[in-house]
Amino acid sequence: MTAKRLILLNVIVYVALKLLWLASSAWGWDFPRVVDALALPSQPAILMTKPWTLITYMFTQLDFWHLLVNMLWLGWFGTLFREGNAPGRLATVYIFGGMAGAVCFIATSTLAATPDATAASATLVGASAATLAVVAATTFRTPNLPVRLLFFFEARLKWLAPISLLTLVLPPESCNTPCFAAHLGGVAAGILAGYACHRAHYRRLRETMEANAYGSRLRDKARKNGFNSLTAEERRLLFDTTGGNHKGAQKS
């Protein structure tokens, strides 16, 4: 899934909720009940009755500016992340960060729980934790990537990422300690995901280099002794490493 599709999904949910809110004002529907069905509860017992909220909460945003900031950073860093990574990995990092944020939110809410009804009914919505995971993973994966700003100057990603992290991590007045913990959980998940992508990239690079080196040895053998000197397995490997282009070997 691309960054555009993730953004589109967030925007669709936002617009749908706004339309439902307008309809509820006109026809007296229970709009808070709709939001409650999508929001992540702070108590594990309530979560057990609504397990889908582990996913839906990270696509649910009620405030326009909250949506705008998250989508701007997601669009920028999500596009950078996809360069050199598998197509489906961006969505994996996004959801992983969102779920890590959910775990931190619930854990912090449980540890800091108070007996009043307000704390027990607290919920979480928003893509901040998931977006922070994408920002952190992209920065960890390619910290020295040059990024041009406003066509005037160029800066390394590692110097620009802290700005986005601060705008997303620093909680607004409406964000309490469990909410802040969810943001930090997203950052931690992003760092882990970035490290995993970094390892996977160099593993693929090493495997490619080893395959190319082995392919070179097979081509040398075919040139010296003829293509028929290769075993069936060696012919298959040579075909795989050269994309089937072994005409030069056959001529020898």
Disulfide bonds with the S-S distance in Angstrom:
Cys175-Cys179 2.01
